Amino acid sequence: MAKAFASQGDMTEKKISFTEVGEGLYAFTAEGDPNSGVIIGDDSVMIVEAQATPRLANKVIDCVRSVTDKPISHVVLTHYHAVRVLGASAFNANQIIMSDTARGMVAERGQEDWDSEFQRFPRLFEGHESIPGLTWPTTTFNDKMTVYLGNRRVDLMHLGRAHTAGDIVAHVPDQNVMFTGDIVEYHSACYCGDGYFGDWGTTLDRIKAFDVDAIAPGRGDALVGQEMVNAAIENTRDFVDSTYAAAARVAARGGSLKEAWDAVREACDPKFADYAIYEHCLPFNVARAYDEARGIAHPRIWTDKRDVEMWEDLQS
């Protein structure tokens, strides 16, 4: 291909932050790299998002051990993407929880996603040799599931399609804090390559209706306070809508993928070019927006081969 994906040259190590977002609730963030969440219950700990490799997961565990010695009993995975799930084995949890839909996507496209993401963004797979294989849940649910960590209640919910078909959120009612996965981002580009542009806004509305006091987003800083929470939700909405609208106009007149790429850049570069992983996400976002606008309802499976073909098309 004419040049490498932007993310293939991104080898700068990111600074880790471990921010308390409520009593016994923490956001593990790393300047736009995938976040994890920590929910400390009476007797045990729940982790939200497992990182891409066991070695990276151990960085989360180190942070957990700085605040509690309680055992990790549950790992919740908000969706199926490799950078979120392949580190799960490091936690030695009793339960690994996904939505039914997310489990189905592991079966349908989990290996292809792993191969694709590893090729695109090698830095996020530090210690990849330690991955034992695809991560499968021990427990799944459809719309809602409640887990009790002693007296602490955690509601796991599928509020709608957005970043993927099987996205879930974790809400802790006693602190009114939510862990949203990649449905909400903060000063980081949304990855929309497996997304549902037409549904994403409605799902954001359902999150907003909880009027939460803090969010641990999928990427970017922890969101503490309703003003910051609402700003991030609306900024995420603007990112998704701006991407789709520009690509859809091109698709409606029968334009090419390359023309959609140019149109999205014109619409989004002035607002979002300085966001983390913006250049990495852009080609995949444009390709999915262009497909959806042309009536391809469900995201096509990304493979390492399709990635390269799409990128070469955009560089032609």
N, C-alpha and C positions, 0 to 999 in steps of 0.2 A: 504494500500500500504506500501511498505517497508520503505519509508521515505517520508517526505512532499516535495512538490515543493519548490525550493529554495526561491521563492518569498513569500511563506506563512510565512516564518520567517523573512522577510525583513520589520522591523518595525521602521527603523531609519528615522527620519524626515530629509528632504533635505533642503539645503539652497537655497532660491529663489534669482534669479538675474533678473533685469529688464534693458535690454541693448538696447540703441538706435542704430539701424542698418541703419538708414537713417533719413532724416528730417521728423519728425512726425511718425516714424515707430519704433516699439519696439518688442523685443523678450522677453517673459516671460519664463525663464528656471529654472530648479530645479534639477541640478546634475543627469540627466538621467531620471527623471520623465517626464511625458508628457508635452511638451511645448505648449504655446499659442502665438499668434501674435496679434499685435495691429496696426491698420492703422487709423491715425487721418486725417479726411478730413476737408473741410471748415466749415461744420456745424454739422458733426456727426462723429461717430467712428465705424469702422468695427473690429470685433474680429475674428481671425482665430483659431479655435479649442476651445471647450467649457469646457474642463476638465470633470472628471467623475461624479461629484456631484455639486449641487448648492453651497454647502459650499466651495468646492475648487474653484469654479468659482468666488466666492466673493474675493478670494485672488488676482485673476487677476483684478477684478474691483477695488480693493484698489490701485493697481499699476496704473491703468488707471487714477484714480482720483488724483494721485500724479502729473500728467502732464497735465490733461485737465478736464474741467467740461462739455464738449460737450456730448450730449446723445449718447448712443450706439444704432445704427439703424440697423446694420446687423451682423449676426453671420454666418461665413462660416465654414463648416465642410468638411475637406478634404477626409474623408471616414467614414465608419459606426461604427467603434469600440466603445464599451461602454465607455472606458476611455477617449475618445475624445468628446463624444456627450451628455452624460446624464446630464451634468451640464447646458445645454443651457437655461433652463427656468430662471436662475438667471439674465440673461442679459436684459430680457424684450425687446428684439429687435423686430423691425417691420418685418424683414425678416430673415428666417433661410434658408441658401442655401446649397444644396448638388448637386452632379451629379445625373442624372437619375438612373445610375447604383447603386450608393450608396443607394438611396432611396429604390430601389428594394431589396437590401441586408438587409436593416432594416426589410422589410416585410418578407423576406425569412428566416432570421437567427438572427434578432436583439435580441430577447428575449433569445435565446440560447447563443449568444455571451455574453450578460450581465451576465447570470447565470455562464457561464464558467469563465469569467474574474474575477468576484467577488470571486469565489472559489479560483482561482489561486493567486490573488494578492490583499488581503483585504485592505492593507494600502492605496491603490490608491482610495478607495471608502469611505474615511472619510466623515461622514455625509450622508451615503447612504439612510438613512430614509427620507431625503429631496428630493429624486428623485421622480418626479411626474409620471413617466412612460417612455416609449420609446420616443425618440426625433424624430419627423417627420418634414421634411422641409416644408416651405411655398412655396419655389421656387426651381425648378430644371432646369438643362440644359444638353445638350448632349456633345458637343465638346468644346464650348467656350461661355462665357457670359461676358459682360462688365458692371461694376457698376460704377456710378459716385457719389462720395462723394463731392458734389459741383463741383469744377474744377478738383479734384483729381480723376484720372482714375485708376480703378483696373480691370485687366484682369484675369478672372477665366478660367482655361483651364484643360481639360483632355488630358494629353500628352501621355498616354499609361498606361498599367497595370504594376504594380510593387508590392507594399505592399498589395494592394487589387485590385480587378477588377475595382473599381470605383474611384481611386485616382484622386484628382485634386490639382492644385497649384494656388497660387495667385501671380500675378506679378504687381508691381507698377512701371510703366515706367518712371515717372518723377525722381525717385531715382535709377532705375534699381535694385530693390530689389525683392527677391522672397521668398515666404513662401511655403515650399515644403511638409509639413506634413511628414509622415514617409517614403517617398521615399528616403530622404537623412537623415543620422544620423551623429553625431559627437562624437566619443569615447563612443558610446553606441551601443550595439548589435542591429541589425535589427531584428524585429519580422517578420518571414517569414511564419508563420503558415497558413496564408490565402493568400500567395503571389504567384507570377508568375515568377519563376526563369528565364525562357526563355525570358521573355519580359523586365525584370527589367533593364538590361544593356542598351537597346535601349531607354527606358524612361529616364535614366540618361544622355544619349547622347543628348537628346532633351533639357533637362534642361541645360546642359553644353553649348549648342549652343547659349543660351541667353547671355552668357558671363557676368553674373550679378556681381554687386559689393558687394553684401551681400546676405546671406541666413539666414532665421530663420528656422532651421531644426526641425524635429519631436521630437528629443531628443538630449540633449547635448548642448554645448555652442553655442551662436550666432556666425555666420561665417561672419567676416567682412574683406573685401579685397579679391581680386581674388585669391591670393595664397592660403588662407585658404579655400575658397570656392572650388577650384579645388582639393585640398588635401582631403577634406571631400567627394566629389563626387567619387574620385578614391578609397578612403578607403572603402566607402560603396559598390562599385563595387567588390572590393577584398573580402569583407565579404560574399556577396551573391554568388559570383562565387566559392569561396573556399568551402562553405557549400554544394552547389549543386554538384560540381565535385566529391567530396568524396563520397556522398551518391549515385550518379549515377553509379559510378564504382561498388559499391556493388550490386546495383539493376541489373546491366547488367549481372552479373554472377549468378543471382538468390539468392543472399545472403539475410539474414534476416534484419528486422528493427534494431535489436540489433547490428548486424554487421555494419550497416550503422552508427549507433550512435557512435560506437567505431572508425570508420574511420573518421567521421567528427570531433570527439574530437582530434584525432591525427593531423588532418590538421589545425584545427582552434585554439585549446588551446594555442599553442605557440604564436600566433599573437593577439588573442582577449580575452583571459581569464580574463584580468583585466578590460574589458569594462563593463559599467553599464548594468544591467539586462542580462548579458551573460548567466548565468546558468538558468535563468527563460526562456529565449527564446529557448535555445538549443533543448530540446525535441520536441517542436512544429516545429522548423525549420527542424530538421531531418525527422520528420514524413511527412511533406509536400514535402521536397525534394525527399524523397524515393517514395512517391506517384507519383509526377510529372515524375520522371525518369521511372516509370513503366506504364506511359501512362494515368494516371488519370489527365485529363486536368484542371479540375476546383476543387478548394479546397473543401474538404468535410467539412460539418458543425461540428464545435467543440461544444460539449455539456459538462456539468459537468461530465456526466457519461463517455463519450468517453475520456476526459482528463485523468481520473483515470485509465481506461483500458490501454491506451497508456503508461502511466507512469509505471504501473505494468509490462507491457511487457518489457520495457527497463530495469527495475530493476531485472528481472528474471535471 
